[in-house]
Amino acid sequence: MFLHDNTYIIIPKMKKNNYKMNKEDKFSNVEPATPTPVIDQEVPDGVDVADTLTGEDATVDEDVLGVSPEEGDELEALKNMLQERDNQLEKEKNEYLFLMAEFDNFKKRTIRERADLLKNAAEKVLKGILPIVDDFERGLAAIKDSSDAESVKEGMELIYNKLIKYLNQNGVKAIETTGQTFDPDVHEAIAMLPVDDESKKGKIVDTVEKGYMLNDKVLRHPKVAVGQ
């Protein structure tokens, strides 16, 4: 008992056994707290911590990893940008390979067409000469039974003119030589002849073999004698 305001209050005594029992009953229904998982190992670079957890542990607080929501959004945007760059790179790589294949096909096709063009061009030229060969054969057959030299000459001139006309139609023309100034890029000098006229020095005074041009290119250089 104790004294309070001069008044005695009587407090009944509690048995120790009852107190112990009540204390045990009070905490008997309390479940033990579940321990919080603690991540105490280092996480390798490139490994997502959430991927290493399962079940309830898969939820990882961003504050534990030191990543704020803003940084997480920025990281996700960077990942998307990187993925887009990878897709663009793969697309450009495929386009490059496609263009390389197209160029290789174009090169092979061009070489084949050029070879065919040269082959067909030669075929066309040779085919055009055949009628002239026929005229020569007919002329030779006529000479055997003819004693008229004038008619033979006339026939040869006709065949010759026909051949020259055919060559001109295909861009082949004779190079003018006699009386022209010697040009080492066009003419081939095989002799030097002394001349009395000063105006003939350095000029072509005789043509040993005619030359021809194919369009703007020398097909055969004429062999000439130059005055000195």
ROSE-4610 file (N, C-alpha, C; in Angstrom, 1 decimal, always signed):
// ROSE-4610
residu = [M/M/M/F/F/F/L/L/L/H/H/H/D/D/D/N/N/N/T/T/T/Y/Y/Y/I/I/I/I/I/I/I/I/I/P/P/P/K/K/K/M/M/M/K/K/K/K/K/K/N/N/N/N/N/N/Y/Y/Y/K/K/K/M/M/M/N/N/N/K/K/K/E/E/E/D/D/D/K/K/K/F/F/F/S/S/S/N/N/N/V/V/V/E/E/E/P/P/P/A/A/A/T/T/T/P/P/P/T/T/T/P/P/P/V/V/V/I/I/I/D/D/D/Q/Q/Q/E/E/E/V/V/V/P/P/P/D/D/D/G/G/G/V/V/V/D/D/D/V/V/V/A/A/A/D/D/D/T/T/T/L/L/L/T/T/T/G/G/G/E/E/E/D/D/D/A/A/A/T/T/T/V/V/V/D/D/D/E/E/E/D/D/D/V/V/V/L/L/L/G/G/G/V/V/V/S/S/S/P/P/P/E/E/E/E/E/E/G/G/G/D/D/D/E/E/E/L/L/L/E/E/E/A/A/A/L/L/L/K/K/K/N/N/N/M/M/M/L/L/L/Q/Q/Q/E/E/E/R/R/R/D/D/D/N/N/N/Q/Q/Q/L/L/L/E/E/E/K/K/K/E/E/E/K/K/K/N/N/N/E/E/E/Y/Y/Y/L/L/L/F/F/F/L/L/L/M/M/M/A/A/A/E/E/E/F/F/F/D/D/D/N/N/N/F/F/F/K/K/K/K/K/K/R/R/R/T/T/T/I/I/I/R/R/R/E/E/E/R/R/R/A/A/A/D/D/D/L/L/L/L/L/L/K/K/K/N/N/N/A/A/A/A/A/A/E/E/E/K/K/K/V/V/V/L/L/L/K/K/K/G/G/G/I/I/I/L/L/L/P/P/P/I/I/I/V/V/V/D/D/D/D/D/D/F/F/F/E/E/E/R/R/R/G/G/G/L/L/L/A/A/A/A/A/A/I/I/I/K/K/K/D/D/D/S/S/S/S/S/S/D/D/D/A/A/A/E/E/E/S/S/S/V/V/V/K/K/K/E/E/E/G/G/G/M/M/M/E/E/E/L/L/L/I/I/I/Y/Y/Y/N/N/N/K/K/K/L/L/L/I/I/I/K/K/K/Y/Y/Y/L/L/L/N/N/N/Q/Q/Q/N/N/N/G/G/G/V/V/V/K/K/K/A/A/A/I/I/I/E/E/E/T/T/T/T/T/T/G/G/G/Q/Q/Q/T/T/T/F/F/F/D/D/D/P/P/P/D/D/D/V/V/V/H/H/H/E/E/E/A/A/A/I/I/I/A/A/A/M/M/M/L/L/L/P/P/P/V/V/V/D/D/D/D/D/D/E/E/E/S/S/S/K/K/K/K/K/K/G/G/G/K/K/K/I/I/I/V/V/V/D/D/D/T/T/T/V/V/V/E/E/E/K/K/K/G/G/G/Y/Y/Y/M/M/M/L/L/L/N/N/N/D/D/D/K/K/K/V/V/V/L/L/L/R/R/R/H/H/H/P/P/P/K/K/K/V/V/V/A/A/A/V/V/V/G/G/G/Q/Q/Q]
num = [1/1/1/2/2/2/3/3/3/4/4/4/5/5/5/6/6/6/7/7/7/8/8/8/9/9/9/10/10/10/11/11/11/12/12/12/13/13/13/14/14/14/15/15/15/16/16/16/17/17/17/18/18/18/19/19/19/20/20/20/21/21/21/22/22/22/23/23/23/24/24/24/25/25/25/26/26/26/27/27/27/28/28/28/29/29/29/30/30/30/31/31/31/32/32/32/33/33/33/34/34/34/35/35/35/36/36/36/37/37/37/38/38/38/39/39/39/40/40/40/41/41/41/42/42/42/43/43/43/44/44/44/45/45/45/46/46/46/47/47/47/48/48/48/49/49/49/50/50/50/51/51/51/52/52/52/53/53/53/54/54/54/55/55/55/56/56/56/57/57/57/58/58/58/59/59/59/60/60/60/61/61/61/62/62/62/63/63/63/64/64/64/65/65/65/66/66/66/67/67/67/68/68/68/69/69/69/70/70/70/71/71/71/72/72/72/73/73/73/74/74/74/75/75/75/76/76/76/77/77/77/78/78/78/79/79/79/80/80/80/81/81/81/82/82/82/83/83/83/84/84/84/85/85/85/86/86/86/87/87/87/88/88/88/89/89/89/90/90/90/91/91/91/92/92/92/93/93/93/94/94/94/95/95/95/96/96/96/97/97/97/98/98/98/99/99/99/100/100/100/101/101/101/102/102/102/103/103/103/104/104/104/105/105/105/106/106/106/107/107/107/108/108/108/109/109/109/110/110/110/111/111/111/112/112/112/113/113/113/114/114/114/115/115/115/116/116/116/117/117/117/118/118/118/119/119/119/120/120/120/121/121/121/122/122/122/123/123/123/124/124/124/125/125/125/126/126/126/127/127/127/128/128/128/129/129/129/130/130/130/131/131/131/132/132/132/133/133/133/134/134/134/135/135/135/136/136/136/137/137/137/138/138/138/139/139/139/140/140/140/141/141/141/142/142/142/143/143/143/144/144/144/145/145/145/146/146/146/147/147/147/148/148/148/149/149/149/150/150/150/151/151/151/152/152/152/153/153/153/154/154/154/155/155/155/156/156/156/157/157/157/158/158/158/159/159/159/160/160/160/161/161/161/162/162/162/163/163/163/164/164/164/165/165/165/166/166/166/167/167/167/168/168/168/169/169/169/170/170/170/171/171/171/172/172/172/173/173/173/174/174/174/175/175/175/176/176/176/177/177/177/178/178/178/179/179/179/180/180/180/181/181/181/182/182/182/183/183/183/184/184/184/185/185/185/186/186/186/187/187/187/188/188/188/189/189/189/190/190/190/191/191/191/192/192/192/193/193/193/194/194/194/195/195/195/196/196/196/197/197/197/198/198/198/199/199/199/200/200/200/201/201/201/202/202/202/203/203/203/204/204/204/205/205/205/206/206/206/207/207/207/208/208/208/209/209/209/210/210/210/211/211/211/212/212/212/213/213/213/214/214/214/215/215/215/216/216/216/217/217/217/218/218/218/219/219/219/220/220/220/221/221/221/222/222/222/223/223/223/224/224/224/225/225/225/226/226/226/227/227/227/228/228/228]
x = [+0.9/+0.0/+0.9/+0.3/+1.1/+0.1/+0.7/-0.1/-0.3/-1.4/-1.7/-2.7/-2.3/-3.2/-3.8/-2.8/-3.2/-4.2/-4.3/-5.3/-4.5/-4.8/-4.2/-5.0/-4.3/-4.9/-4.3/-5.2/-4.8/-4.7/-3.6/-3.4/-3.2/-4.0/-3.9/-2.6/-2.0/-0.8/-1.1/-0.2/-0.4/+0.6/+0.1/+1.0/+1.9/+3.1/+4.2/+3.8/+3.3/+3.0/+1.9/+0.9/-0.1/+0.4/+1.3/+1.9/+2.7/+3.5/+4.2/+3.3/+2.3/+1.3/+0.7/+0.3/-0.4/+0.6/+1.8/+2.8/+3.0/+3.0/+3.2/+2.0/+0.8/-0.4/-0.5/+0.1/+0.0/+0.8/+1.9/+2.8/+2.8/+1.9/+1.9/+1.3/+0.5/-0.2/+0.5/+1.7/+2.4/+3.4/+3.2/+4.1/+5.4/+6.5/+7.8/+7.9/+8.6/+8.7/+9.6/+9.2/+10.0/+11.2/+12.4/+13.6/+13.6/+14.1/+14.2/+15.4/+15.2/+16.4/+17.4/+18.6/+19.7/+20.7/+20.9/+21.8/+23.2/+24.0/+25.4/+26.5/+26.1/+27.2/+27.2/+28.3/+28.5/+27.8/+27.2/+26.5/+27.4/+27.6/+28.5/+27.9/+28.8/+28.3/+27.5/+26.4/+25.5/+24.4/+24.4/+23.5/+22.4/+21.2/+20.1/+19.8/+19.8/+19.6/+18.3/+17.3/+15.9/+15.9/+16.8/+16.8/+17.4/+18.2/+18.8/+17.9/+16.7/+15.8/+14.6/+13.9/+12.7/+11.6/+10.4/+9.3/+9.1/+8.9/+8.8/+10.0/+11.2/+12.5/+12.7/+11.9/+12.1/+11.9/+11.1/+10.8/+12.0/+12.7/+13.9/+13.6/+13.8/+13.6/+14.7/+14.3/+15.3/+16.2/+15.7/+16.6/+17.7/+17.5/+18.6/+19.6/+19.3/+20.3/+20.9/+20.4/+20.9/+20.5/+19.3/+18.8/+17.5/+17.4/+16.2/+15.2/+14.0/+13.0/+13.4/+13.9/+14.3/+15.5/+16.4/+17.6/+17.1/+16.1/+15.6/+15.0/+14.2/+13.6/+14.6/+15.7/+16.7/+17.5/+17.7/+18.4/+17.5/+16.2/+15.4/+15.4/+15.4/+15.4/+16.7/+17.8/+19.1/+19.1/+18.5/+18.4/+17.6/+16.5/+15.7/+16.5/+17.2/+18.0/+19.1/+19.7/+20.7/+20.2/+19.0/+18.3/+18.0/+17.5/+17.2/+18.4/+19.5/+20.8/+21.3/+21.1/+21.5/+20.6/+19.3/+18.4/+18.8/+19.1/+19.5/+20.8/+21.8/+23.0/+22.8/+22.0/+21.7/+21.0/+20.1/+19.5/+20.5/+21.4/+22.3/+23.3/+23.7/+24.6/+23.9/+22.6/+21.9/+21.9/+21.6/+21.5/+22.9/+24.0/+25.3/+25.6/+25.3/+25.5/+24.7/+23.5/+22.7/+23.3/+23.8/+24.4/+25.7/+26.4/+27.7/+27.3/+26.3/+25.9/+25.4/+24.6/+24.1/+25.3/+26.3/+27.4/+28.2/+28.4/+29.1/+28.3/+27.0/+26.2/+26.3/+26.3/+26.4/+27.8/+28.8/+30.2/+30.3/+29.8/+29.8/+28.9/+27.8/+26.9/+27.5/+28.2/+28.9/+30.0/+30.8/+31.9/+31.3/+30.3/+29.7/+29.1/+28.4/+27.8/+28.9/+30.0/+31.1/+31.7/+31.9/+32.5/+31.5/+30.2/+29.2/+29.2/+29.4/+29.4/+30.6/+31.8/+32.9/+32.8/+32.2/+32.0/+31.1/+29.9/+28.9/+29.4/+30.2/+30.7/+31.6/+32.5/+33.4/+32.6/+31.6/+30.7/+30.0/+29.6/+28.9/+29.8/+31.1/+32.1/+32.4/+32.7/+33.0/+31.9/+30.7/+29.5/+29.4/+29.7/+29.6/+30.7/+31.8/+32.9/+32.5/+31.7/+31.4/+30.9/+30.0/+29.5/+30.7/+31.6/+32.8/+33.6/+33.8/+34.5/+33.8/+32.5/+31.7/+32.0/+32.1/+32.4/+33.8/+34.8/+36.1/+36.1/+35.4/+35.3/+34.7/+33.6/+33.0/+33.9/+34.6/+35.6/+36.7/+37.2/+38.3/+37.8/+36.6/+36.0/+35.8/+35.4/+35.2/+36.5/+37.6/+38.9/+39.4/+39.1/+39.6/+39.0/+37.8/+37.1/+37.1/+37.8/+37.8/+39.2/+39.3/+40.6/+40.6/+39.5/+39.4/+39.9/+41.1/+41.7/+41.0/+40.4/+39.6/+38.4/+37.7/+36.6/+37.0/+38.2/+38.7/+39.1/+39.7/+40.1/+38.8/+37.8/+36.6/+35.9/+36.0/+35.4/+36.1/+37.5/+38.3/+38.0/+37.9/+37.6/+36.2/+35.3/+34.0/+34.0/+34.8/+34.9/+35.7/+36.7/+37.5/+36.7/+36.0/+35.1/+34.1/+33.5/+32.6/+33.2/+34.4/+35.1/+35.4/+35.9/+36.2/+35.0/+33.9/+32.6/+32.2/+32.3/+32.0/+32.8/+34.1/+35.0/+34.6/+34.3/+33.9/+32.6/+31.7/+30.5/+30.7/+31.8/+32.2/+33.3/+33.5/+34.4/+35.8/+36.1/+37.5/+37.8/+38.8/+39.1/+40.7/+41.1/+42.5/+43.1/+44.3/+45.0/+45.8/+45.5/+46.2/+47.7/+48.6/+50.0/+50.8/+50.9/+51.8/+51.4/+52.5/+52.4/+52.0/+51.7/+51.3/+52.6/+52.5/+53.6/+53.7/+54.9/+55.1/+54.7/+53.9/+53.4/+53.8/+54.7/+55.2/+54.1/+53.0/+52.0/+51.1/+51.1/+50.3/+51.1/+52.2/+52.9/+54.1/+54.6/+55.8/+56.8/+57.9/+58.9/+59.9/+60.0/+60.9/+62.1/+62.1/+63.2/+63.2/+64.4/+64.6/+65.2/+64.5/+64.9/+65.4/+66.5/+67.0/+66.1/+65.8/+64.9/+65.6/+65.4/+66.0/+65.1/+63.8/+62.8/+62.8/+63.1/+63.0/+61.6/+60.6/+59.2/+58.9/+59.6/+59.3/+60.0/+60.9/+61.6/+60.7/+60.7/+59.8/+58.4/+58.3/+57.0/+57.1/+56.0/+56.0/+56.1/+57.1/+57.3/+56.9/+56.7/+56.3/+55.6/+54.7/+53.9/+54.2/+54.8/+55.2/+54.0/+53.3/+52.1/+51.1/+49.8/+48.8/+48.4/+47.9/+47.5/+46.0/+45.3/+43.9/+43.6/+42.5/+41.9/+40.6/+40.4/+39.1/+38.5/+37.5/+36.9/+38.1/+38.4/+39.5/+40.8/+40.9/+42.0/+42.8/+44.1/+44.9/+44.8/+44.2/+44.1/+45.4/+46.0/+47.4/+48.1/+49.4/+50.2/+50.7/+50.6/+51.2/+52.7/+53.3/+54.8/+55.1/+55.9/+56.2/+57.7/+58.0/+59.4/+59.3/+60.2/+60.1/+61.3/+61.0/+62.0/+62.9/+64.2/+65.1/+66.1]
y = [-1.2/+0.0/+1.2/+2.4/+3.6/+4.7/+5.8/+6.9/+7.9/+8.3/+9.3/+10.3/+11.5/+12.6/+12.1/+11.6/+11.1/+10.0/+9.3/+8.3/+7.0/+6.0/+4.7/+3.9/+3.5/+2.7/+1.3/+0.4/-1.0/-1.7/-2.1/-2.8/-4.2/-5.0/-6.5/-7.0/-7.9/-8.5/-9.5/-9.4/-10.3/-11.4/-12.6/-13.7/-13.7/-14.1/-14.1/-15.1/-16.2/-17.2/-16.7/-16.0/-15.5/-14.4/-13.6/-12.6/-13.2/-14.2/-14.9/-15.5/-16.1/-16.7/-15.7/-14.6/-13.5/-12.9/-12.8/-12.3/-13.2/-14.5/-15.4/-15.4/-15.3/-15.3/-14.0/-12.9/-11.7/-11.7/-12.4/-12.4/-13.7/-14.6/-15.9/-15.9/-14.9/-14.8/-13.9/-13.4/-12.4/-13.2/-13.1/-13.8/-13.1/-13.8/-13.2/-12.4/-11.3/-10.5/-11.1/-11.0/-11.6/-10.7/-11.3/-10.5/-9.9/-8.7/-8.0/-8.5/-9.0/-9.5/-8.4/-8.7/-7.7/-8.2/-7.3/-7.5/-7.1/-8.0/-7.7/-8.1/-8.5/-8.9/-7.9/-7.8/-6.9/-7.4/-6.5/-6.9/-6.6/-7.6/-7.4/-6.4/-5.8/-4.8/-5.4/-4.7/-5.2/-6.1/-6.5/-7.4/-6.7/-6.9/-6.2/-6.9/-6.2/-6.8/-7.5/-6.9/-7.5/-8.8/-9.1/-10.4/-11.5/-11.1/-12.1/-12.5/-11.8/-12.1/-12.8/-13.5/-14.3/-14.0/-14.2/-14.1/-12.7/-12.6/-11.3/-10.5/-11.2/-10.5/-9.8/-10.0/-9.5/-8.0/-7.5/-6.0/-5.3/-4.5/-3.9/-2.4/-1.8/-0.3/+0.4/+1.4/+2.1/+2.9/+3.3/+4.0/+3.1/+1.8/+0.9/+0.8/+0.9/+0.8/+2.2/+3.2/+4.5/+5.1/+4.7/+5.2/+5.9/+7.2/+7.9/+7.6/+7.9/+7.7/+8.5/+9.7/+10.5/+9.8/+9.3/+8.6/+7.3/+6.6/+5.4/+5.7/+6.8/+7.1/+7.5/+8.2/+8.6/+7.3/+6.4/+5.1/+4.4/+4.3/+3.6/+4.3/+5.6/+6.3/+6.1/+6.0/+5.7/+4.3/+3.3/+2.0/+1.9/+2.6/+2.7/+3.3/+4.4/+5.1/+4.1/+3.4/+2.4/+1.3/+0.9/-0.2/+0.4/+1.6/+2.2/+2.4/+2.8/+2.9/+1.5/+0.5/-0.9/-1.3/-1.0/-1.4/-0.6/+0.7/+1.5/+1.0/+0.6/+0.1/-1.2/-2.1/-3.3/-3.1/-2.1/-1.8/-1.2/-0.3/+0.2/-0.8/-1.8/-2.9/-3.7/-4.0/-4.8/-4.1/-2.8/-2.0/-1.9/-1.8/-1.8/-3.1/-4.2/-5.5/-5.7/-5.2/-5.2/-4.4/-3.2/-2.4/-3.0/-3.6/-4.3/-5.4/-6.2/-7.3/-6.7/-5.6/-5.0/-4.5/-3.9/-3.4/-4.5/-5.6/-6.7/-7.3/-7.4/-7.9/-6.9/-5.6/-4.6/-4.6/-4.9/-5.0/-6.2/-7.3/-8.5/-8.4/-7.7/-7.5/-6.6/-5.5/-4.6/-5.2/-6.1/-6.8/-7.7/-8.4/-9.3/-8.6/-7.4/-6.7/-6.1/-5.6/-5.1/-6.1/-7.3/-8.4/-8.7/-8.8/-9.1/-7.9/-6.7/-5.6/-5.7/-5.9/-6.1/-7.2/-8.3/-9.5/-9.2/-8.6/-8.2/-7.2/-6.2/-5.2/-5.8/-6.7/-7.3/-8.2/-8.8/-9.6/-8.7/-7.5/-6.6/-6.1/-5.8/-5.3/-6.4/-7.6/-8.7/-9.0/-9.0/-9.3/-8.2/-6.9/-5.9/-6.1/-6.7/-6.9/-8.0/-9.0/-10.1/-9.8/-8.8/-8.4/-7.9/-7.2/-6.8/-7.9/-8.9/-10.1/-10.8/-10.8/-11.4/-10.7/-9.3/-8.6/-8.9/-9.1/-9.4/-10.8/-11.7/-13.1/-13.0/-12.3/-12.1/-11.4/-10.4/-9.7/-10.6/-11.4/-12.4/-13.4/-13.8/-14.8/-14.1/-12.8/-12.2/-11.9/-11.7/-11.4/-12.6/-13.8/-15.0/-15.1/-14.6/-14.7/-13.4/-12.4/-11.0/-10.6/-10.0/-9.5/-8.0/-7.4/-5.9/-5.4/-4.8/-4.3/-3.1/-2.4/-1.2/-1.6/-2.6/-3.1/-3.7/-4.4/-4.9/-3.8/-2.8/-1.6/-1.0/-0.8/-0.2/-1.0/-2.3/-3.2/-3.1/-3.1/-2.9/-1.6/-0.6/+0.8/+0.7/+0.1/+0.0/-0.7/-1.8/-2.6/-1.8/-1.1/-0.3/+0.8/+1.5/+2.6/+2.1/+1.0/+0.4/+0.1/-0.4/-0.7/+0.5/+1.6/+2.8/+3.4/+3.4/+3.9/+3.1/+1.8/+1.0/+1.4/+1.6/+2.0/+3.4/+4.3/+5.6/+5.6/+4.7/+4.5/+4.0/+3.3/+2.8/+3.6/+4.9/+5.8/+5.7/+4.9/+4.7/+5.6/+6.5/+7.5/+7.5/+7.8/+7.9/+9.2/+9.1/+10.3/+11.0/+12.3/+13.1/+13.2/+13.0/+13.0/+13.9/+13.6/+14.3/+15.8/+16.6/+18.1/+18.6/+17.7/+18.1/+18.2/+19.0/+19.2/+17.9/+17.4/+16.2/+16.3/+15.3/+15.3/+13.9/+13.9/+12.6/+11.8/+12.5/+11.8/+11.1/+11.5/+10.9/+10.1/+10.7/+10.1/+9.3/+8.4/+7.6/+7.8/+8.5/+8.8/+7.6/+7.2/+6.1/+6.5/+7.8/+8.3/+9.8/+10.4/+11.9/+12.2/+13.0/+13.3/+14.7/+15.0/+16.4/+17.1/+18.3/+19.1/+20.5/+21.0/+22.3/+23.4/+23.2/+24.2/+24.3/+25.4/+25.6/+25.4/+25.7/+25.5/+24.0/+23.1/+21.7/+21.0/+21.7/+21.2/+21.0/+19.8/+19.5/+19.0/+18.9/+18.5/+17.1/+16.4/+15.1/+15.2/+14.6/+14.7/+13.4/+12.3/+11.0/+10.1/+9.4/+8.4/+7.0/+6.2/+4.8/+3.9/+4.2/+3.4/+4.3/+4.2/+5.1/+4.7/+5.7/+5.5/+5.8/+5.3/+5.5/+5.9/+6.7/+7.1/+6.4/+5.9/+5.4/+6.4/+7.2/+8.3/+9.3/+9.5/+10.4/+9.7/+8.4/+7.6/+7.1/+7.1/+6.6/+5.1/+4.6/+3.1/+2.5/+3.2/+2.8/+4.1/+4.2/+5.4/+5.2/+6.3/+6.3/+6.4/+5.6/+5.6/+6.6/+7.6/+8.7/+9.1/+9.8/+10.4/+11.9/+12.5/+13.9/+14.6/+15.8/+16.6/+17.3/+17.5/+18.1/+19.1]
z = [+0.0/+0.0/+0.0/-0.4/-0.3/+0.1/+0.5/+1.0/-0.1/-0.3/-1.4/-0.8/-0.6/+0.0/+1.3/+2.0/+3.4/+3.4/+2.2/+2.1/+1.8/+2.5/+2.2/+1.1/+0.2/-0.9/-0.8/-0.7/-0.6/-2.0/-2.4/-3.7/-3.5/-4.0/-3.8/-4.5/-3.9/-4.4/-5.5/-6.6/-7.7/-7.6/-7.9/-7.8/-9.0/-8.7/-9.8/-10.9/-10.5/-11.5/-12.5/-11.9/-12.8/-13.7/-13.2/-14.1/-15.2/-14.9/-16.0/-17.0/-16.5/-17.4/-18.3/-17.7/-18.5/-19.6/-19.1/-20.1/-21.2/-20.9/-22.0/-22.9/-22.3/-23.1/-24.0/-23.5/-24.2/-25.5/-25.5/-26.7/-27.4/-27.0/-27.6/-29.0/-29.3/-30.6/-31.6/-31.2/-32.1/-33.0/-34.3/-35.2/-35.4/-35.5/-35.6/-37.0/-36.9/-38.1/-39.2/-40.4/-41.5/-41.8/-41.8/-42.0/-43.5/-43.6/-44.9/-45.6/-46.9/-47.6/-47.8/-47.6/-47.7/-48.9/-49.8/-50.9/-50.5/-50.2/-49.7/-50.7/-51.9/-52.9/-54.0/-54.6/-55.7/-57.0/-57.7/-58.9/-60.1/-61.0/-62.2/-63.1/-63.8/-64.8/-65.9/-66.2/-67.3/-66.8/-65.4/-64.9/-64.1/-64.4/-63.7/-62.4/-61.3/-60.0/-59.9/-60.5/-60.5/-61.1/-62.1/-62.8/-61.9/-60.9/-60.0/-58.9/-58.7/-57.6/-58.1/-57.3/-57.7/-56.6/-57.1/-56.1/-55.6/-54.3/-53.7/-53.7/-53.7/-53.7/-55.1/-56.1/-57.4/-57.4/-56.5/-56.4/-55.6/-56.3/-55.7/-55.7/-54.6/-54.5/-55.2/-56.0/-56.8/-55.9/-54.7/-53.8/-53.3/-53.2/-52.8/-53.8/-55.1/-56.2/-56.5/-55.9/-56.1/-57.4/-58.0/-59.3/-59.0/-59.4/-59.2/-60.3/-60.2/-61.3/-62.5/-62.4/-63.6/-64.3/-63.5/-64.1/-64.8/-64.2/-64.8/-66.1/-66.2/-67.5/-68.5/-68.1/-69.0/-69.5/-68.6/-69.0/-70.0/-69.7/-70.7/-72.0/-72.0/-73.3/-74.1/-73.3/-73.9/-74.5/-73.8/-74.3/-75.6/-75.6/-76.9/-78.0/-77.7/-78.7/-79.3/-78.4/-78.8/-79.7/-79.3/-80.1/-81.5/-81.6/-82.9/-83.7/-83.1/-83.8/-84.4/-83.5/-84.0/-85.2/-85.1/-86.2/-87.5/-87.3/-88.5/-89.1/-88.2/-88.7/-89.5/-88.9/-89.6/-91.0/-91.0/-92.3/-93.3/-92.9/-93.8/-94.2/-93.4/-93.7/-94.8/-94.7/-95.7/-97.0/-96.9/-98.2/-98.9/-98.1/-98.6/-99.3/-98.7/-99.3/-100.6/-100.6/-101.8/-102.9/-102.6/-103.6/-104.2/-103.3/-103.8/-104.7/-104.4/-105.3/-106.6/-106.6/-107.8/-108.6/-108.0/-108.7/-109.4/-108.7/-109.2/-110.4/-110.3/-111.5/-112.7/-112.4/-113.4/-114.1/-113.3/-113.9/-114.8/-114.4/-115.2/-116.4/-116.3/-117.5/-118.5/-118.0/-118.9/-119.7/-119.0/-119.7/-120.7/-120.4/-121.3/-122.5/-122.3/-123.4/-124.3/-123.6/-124.4/-125.3/-124.8/-125.6/-126.7/-126.4/-127.5/-128.5/-128.1/-129.0/-130.0/-129.4/-130.3/-131.2/-130.7/-131.6/-132.7/-132.4/-133.4/-134.3/-133.8/-134.7/-135.7/-135.3/-136.3/-137.3/-136.8/-137.6/-138.7/-138.3/-139.2/-140.3/-139.9/-140.8/-141.9/-141.4/-142.3/-143.2/-142.7/-143.5/-144.6/-144.4/-145.4/-146.5/-146.2/-147.2/-148.1/-147.7/-148.6/-149.9/-150.1/-151.5/-152.3/-151.7/-152.5/-152.9/-152.1/-152.5/-153.6/-153.6/-154.7/-156.0/-156.0/-157.2/-157.7/-156.8/-157.2/-157.9/-157.4/-158.0/-159.4/-159.5/-160.8/-161.8/-161.3/-162.2/-162.6/-161.7/-162.1/-163.1/-162.9/-163.9/-165.3/-165.2/-166.5/-167.3/-166.5/-167.2/-168.0/-167.6/-168.3/-169.7/-169.9/-171.2/-171.9/-171.4/-172.0/-172.4/-173.6/-174.0/-174.0/-173.5/-173.5/-172.2/-172.2/-171.0/-170.4/-171.3/-170.8/-170.0/-170.4/-169.6/-168.3/-168.3/-167.1/-166.1/-166.6/-165.8/-165.2/-166.0/-165.6/-164.5/-164.6/-163.6/-162.3/-162.4/-161.2/-160.4/-161.2/-160.6/-159.9/-160.5/-159.8/-158.5/-158.5/-157.3/-156.2/-156.7/-155.7/-155.1/-156.0/-155.5/-154.5/-154.8/-153.9/-152.5/-152.5/-151.3/-150.5/-151.2/-150.5/-149.9/-150.6/-150.1/-148.9/-148.8/-147.7/-146.5/-146.7/-145.6/-145.1/-145.9/-145.5/-144.6/-145.0/-144.3/-142.9/-142.7/-141.4/-140.7/-141.1/-140.4/-140.8/-141.8/-142.2/-143.4/-143.3/-144.3/-144.5/-145.8/-146.0/-145.5/-145.0/-144.5/-145.6/-145.7/-146.7/-146.4/-147.3/-147.1/-148.0/-149.2/-150.2/-150.1/-149.9/-149.8/-148.4/-147.5/-146.1/-145.2/-144.2/-143.2/-142.4/-142.3/-141.6/-140.1/-139.7/-138.3/-137.7/-136.7/-136.2/-135.5/-135.0/-134.4/-135.3/-136.6/-137.6/-138.7/-139.1/-140.2/-139.7/-140.5/-140.2/-141.3/-140.9/-141.9/-142.1/-143.3/-143.6/-144.5/-144.9/-145.8/-145.7/-145.9/-145.9/-147.3/-148.1/-149.4/-149.5/-150.1/-150.3/-151.4/-151.1/-152.0/-152.3/-153.5/-153.8/-153.4/-153.3/-152.9/-151.4/-150.8/-149.4/-148.8/-149.6/-149.1/-148.9/-149.5/-149.4/-148.2/-147.6/-146.4/-145.3/-144.7/-143.6/-144.0/-145.3/-145.9/-146.5/-146.7/-147.3/-148.8/-149.4/-150.8/-151.5/-150.8/-151.4/-150.4/-150.8/-150.0/-150.4/-149.6/-149.9/-149.6/-148.5/-148.1/-147.5/-148.0/-147.5/-146.0/-145.3/-144.0/-143.9/-142.8/-142.6/-141.2/-141.1/-139.8/-139.6/-138.4/-138.0/-137.0/-137.6/-136.9/-136.5/-135.3/-134.9/-134.5/-134.7/-134.3/-135.5/-135.4/-136.5/-136.5/-137.6/-137.8/-138.3/-139.2/-139.7/-140.1/-139.7/-140.0/-141.4/-142.2/-143.5/-143.5/-144.4/-144.5/-145.6/-145.3/-146.2/-146.2/-147.3/-147.4/-147.2/-146.4/-146.0/-146.6/-147.1/-147.7/-146.7/-147.0/-146.1/-146.9]
